Structure formats: C-alpha cells, structure tokens
Amino acid sequence: MEREAANQKIEQILGLETSLIAVKIVKMEETLPNLKSPPQKSRYCQLLMLARKGQTLMLTAEDLACPAAKAALGFAPLPEKIASGEMLCSLGLFMTKEAAAKTMSMIPRIRLGSTRAVVAGPLRDFPLASDVIVVEGLPEQIMWLCLARNFKEGGRLNFNSSIFQCCCVDVTVVPYITGEVNISPGCYGCREATDTPPEHMFMGIPAKLIPEISESLEYLSKKAMQTVREKRVYKAYMAQSEGKSW
C-alpha cells in the first residue's frame, strides 16, 4: 500500500505521462518468478519501454538481445568486439577504438554470473520486491526528483554516465550497486531502439529511497514547485521590457 501511495504521489505531483518503472534483479540463488517474457528477443531498454506502457515482463539471458546489456546486468562476459572498441568506433560513437575501449573498461557491471533474470513493470502493481525504480520524463521533472533526494540531508549529487548504456547501466546498474540516485540524458541504443522522445531523460532511484523522495517531493510541491512553475520572476521581467528598445 505504501508503494502504491508513493507511486501515485510522485506521478501526480510531477505530472508524469508515463508510469514509474520497477526493476527486480533476480539473483542466481533466487526462484525464477512465474512471469511472461516478451514474444521475441528484446533489449533491456525495450523491456523498460514495455514496462512504462503497463506490462510486467521478464528477461533471462536467452531473451536478452543486447550483448552490452547482457554483460552489464551480470549475465555474460562482454564480447571482445565491444570491449576492444571496434564495434562502437564503427558505429561512429567514438573517434578511435582506443577511446571506445577506454569507455567500456570503465562501465560499472553487476558481478558476472550472479544474475538469473531481470523483471520490469509499472511500480503501482509490481508483484515483486523491487531493487531500482526508473523514471523517464522531462528534465524539469527529473530536477525535482533530484532536489527531493537532497531535501533532507543537503549536499551535492554526483552523476555517473558515459552517454552509453543509459537504461541498463546509468539508471539500473549504477543505482543498484551504489545505493544512490543517478541520471542520464539517454544513449544511442535506447534512442534508436525505443519510442523515447527527444525531450525525455532518465533517472534511476534505489527502491529503498522512494518513500523518502515521495515525502520530500510533497513538501517541495507546496511552495518551491508552485513558484517555479508559475514563472512569476520571468513574467515580471518580460513585463518590464515591454515597449523598451534593446
């Protein structure tokens, strides 16, 4: 019930057009849940796309189409063609193979062989205990979630991205490993393989932080968010400039 309330509160306050996505990393020692997989092999970013459209689905190593995501999520080793930088350089993503290889060597990954499956679905009725919550939305909406994370304790947030492997690494693996929020502007793969619009970006939140972020977001919505969204300073500035020459 707490999860449903937090989900509803976040979606309503922010005005999100898509569902919050719950993600569960099923470990090797855990029982495989009785859930359907997509009818064809799918990328992890496509799993998240289907989840925000209302479907709860599971991917095993056999179902996962993207070798980079398969390695990031702990299913299999990274193929040499990707690790060497050859593939990414051939796609035009890096100037040299060395630059691509350097990037791939720094990608955070879940321990190889430790993952049995990944499950994703709408948070509001997710049937499992989730590990990470993924949010896709406008930069302004992501901004408020970041501020909600800082609302009680303050400080600065450090974000980690190579602008590659957004969905599988930036907003799933990084929050899963570090226990902290992370944001990403997206990547080549998810923007090519899903219907994510150009103006959207992503955020990954450890599931344990959702109650706190939901509560903080409610406080922010009562004053700060209203003030910003009304744009009173901007409107006053523009009103003063009317009729003036530049």
C-alpha positions in Angstrom: 0.0 0.0 0.0 2.9 2.3 0.8 4.4 1.7 -2.6 1.1 2.4 -4.4 0.7 5.7 -2.4 4.2 6.8 -3.2 3.9 5.9 -6.8 0.6 7.8 -7.2 2.0 10.8 -5.3 5.1 11.1 -7.4 3.2 10.7 -10.7 0.6 13.3 -9.8 2.9 15.9 -8.3 5.3 15.8 -11.3 2.6 15.3 -13.9 4.4 12.3 -15.4 2.9 11.0 -18.6 4.5 7.5 -18.1 4.5 5.1 -15.3 7.3 4.7 -12.8 9.1 1.5 -13.7 10.1 -1.0 -11.0 13.0 -3.3 -11.7 14.0 -6.5 -9.9 17.4 -8.2 -10.4 16.7 -11.9 -9.8 19.8 -13.4 -8.4 21.0 -16.9 -9.3 20.1 -18.3 -5.9 16.5 -16.9 -6.1 13.5 -18.7 -7.6 12.6 -17.6 -11.1 9.2 -15.8 -10.9 6.3 -17.1 -12.9 6.2 -14.2 -15.4 6.0 -13.9 -19.1 8.8 -12.8 -21.4 8.4 -10.7 -24.5 7.4 -12.7 -27.6 10.7 -12.0 -29.2 14.2 -11.3 -28.1 14.4 -7.8 -26.6 16.9 -5.3 -25.5 16.8 -4.2 -21.9 15.8 -0.6 -22.9 12.9 -2.2 -24.8 11.9 -4.1 -21.6 11.7 -0.7 -19.8 9.7 0.8 -22.7 7.1 -2.0 -22.4 7.0 -1.6 -18.6 6.2 2.1 -18.8 3.3 1.1 -21.1 1.9 -1.1 -18.4 3.4 -4.6 -19.0 5.3 -6.6 -16.4 7.8 -8.9 -18.1 10.9 -10.8 -17.5 14.1 -11.3 -19.5 16.6 -14.1 -19.0 20.0 -14.4 -20.7 18.3 -16.2 -23.6 15.7 -13.5 -24.0 18.1 -10.5 -23.9 19.2 -9.3 -27.4 21.8 -6.7 -26.4 25.3 -8.2 -25.6 26.4 -5.0 -23.8 23.3 -5.0 -21.5 23.8 -8.8 -21.0 27.3 -8.1 -19.7 26.3 -5.1 -17.6 23.5 -7.0 -15.9 25.8 -9.9 -15.0 24.5 -12.5 -17.4 27.5 -13.0 -19.7 31.0 -11.7 -20.5 31.4 -8.6 -22.7 32.1 -9.7 -26.3 35.7 -8.8 -27.4 34.4 -6.8 -30.4 32.7 -4.4 -28.0 35.4 -4.5 -25.3 38.1 -3.6 -27.9 36.2 -0.6 -29.1 35.9 -1.9 -32.6 32.0 -2.0 -32.7 31.4 1.4 -31.1 34.0 3.0 -33.3 32.4 1.5 -36.4 29.1 2.9 -35.3 30.6 6.4 -35.3 30.2 6.9 -31.5 33.9 7.4 -30.8 36.8 8.9 -32.8 39.1 5.9 -32.1 38.9 2.3 -30.9 41.1 3.3 -28.0 38.6 5.9 -26.8 35.8 3.4 -27.1 37.8 0.7 -25.3 38.6 3.1 -22.5 35.0 3.8 -22.0 33.9 0.2 -22.0 36.7 -0.6 -19.5 35.1 1.9 -17.1 31.5 0.7 -17.3 30.1 -0.5 -14.0 28.7 -4.0 -14.2 26.9 -6.5 -11.9 29.1 -9.4 -11.0 29.4 -11.9 -13.8 27.2 -15.0 -13.4 25.2 -13.6 -10.4 22.0 -12.7 -12.3 19.3 -15.2 -13.3 16.8 -12.8 -14.8 15.6 -9.2 -14.8 12.0 -8.1 -14.3 10.4 -4.8 -15.0 6.9 -3.4 -14.8 4.8 -0.5 -13.5 5.6 0.3 -9.9 1.9 0.7 -9.0 1.2 -3.0 -9.2 4.7 -4.6 -9.4 4.4 -8.2 -8.0 8.0 -8.4 -6.6 10.2 -6.5 -4.2 11.9 -4.0 -6.5 15.6 -3.1 -6.4 15.5 0.1 -8.6 12.9 2.5 -9.8 13.4 4.0 -13.2 11.8 7.3 -14.2 11.5 8.6 -17.7 10.4 12.2 -18.1 11.2 15.8 -18.8 14.4 17.5 -17.4 12.2 19.7 -15.1 10.5 16.6 -13.6 13.9 14.9 -13.1 15.2 18.1 -11.5 12.5 17.9 -8.8 13.3 14.3 -8.0 17.0 15.1 -7.6 16.1 18.0 -5.3 13.8 15.7 -3.4 16.8 13.4 -2.8 18.8 16.3 -1.3 15.8 17.9 0.5 16.5 16.4 4.0 20.3 16.0 4.1 21.6 18.6 1.6 24.9 18.3 -0.2 25.7 17.7 -3.8 24.7 14.8 -6.1 27.3 13.1 -8.3 26.1 11.6 -11.5 27.9 8.9 -13.5 27.5 8.4 -17.2 29.4 7.7 -20.4 26.4 8.6 -22.5 26.3 4.9 -23.5 24.2 2.2 -22.0 21.7 4.6 -20.3 19.0 2.2 -19.3 21.0 -0.9 -18.4 23.9 0.9 -16.7 23.2 4.5 -15.8 19.8 4.1 -14.3 19.8 0.5 -13.3 23.3 -0.9 -12.5 24.7 2.3 -11.0 21.8 2.8 -8.5 21.8 -0.9 -7.8 25.5 -1.0 -7.0 25.9 2.4 -5.3 22.6 2.7 -3.5 22.3 6.3 -4.8 20.3 8.0 -7.5 21.7 8.6 -11.0 20.5 10.4 -14.0 21.2 10.1 -17.7 20.3 12.0 -20.9 19.9 8.8 -22.8 22.1 7.0 -25.2 22.5 5.8 -28.8 20.9 2.5 -28.1 17.8 3.4 -26.2 17.0 6.3 -28.5 17.4 4.1 -31.6 15.5 1.1 -30.2 12.6 2.6 -28.3 10.0 5.3 -28.7 11.6 7.6 -26.1 11.0 11.2 -27.4 14.0 13.6 -27.9 13.0 15.7 -24.9 13.0 12.9 -22.3 15.8 11.9 -20.0 16.1 9.2 -17.3 16.7 8.7 -13.6 17.4 5.6 -11.6 16.4 5.5 -7.9 17.2 2.7 -5.4 13.8 1.4 -4.4 14.6 1.9 -0.7 14.7 5.7 -1.3 11.3 6.0 -2.9 9.3 6.7 0.4 11.7 9.5 1.4 11.8 11.0 -2.1 8.0 10.9 -2.3 7.6 12.6 1.1 10.2 15.3 0.2 8.6 15.9 -3.2 5.3 16.6 -1.5 7.0 19.3 0.7 8.6 20.8 -2.4 5.3 20.9 -4.3 3.7 23.1 -1.6 5.9 26.1 -2.3 9.0 25.8 -4.3 7.5 23.9 -7.2 4.4 26.1 -7.4 6.6 29.2 -7.5 8.9 27.9 -10.2 6.0 26.6 -12.4 4.2 29.9 -12.2 7.3 31.7 -13.5 6.5 34.9 -11.7 10.0 36.3 -12.0 10.2 35.6 -15.7 6.8 37.2 -16.3 7.7 40.3 -14.3 10.9 40.6 -16.2 9.2 40.4 -19.6 6.5 42.8 -18.5 9.2 45.4 -17.6 10.8 45.0 -21.0 7.6 45.7 -23.0 7.9 48.8 -25.1 11.6 49.2 -24.4 14.2 49.2 -27.1 17.2 47.0 -27.0 
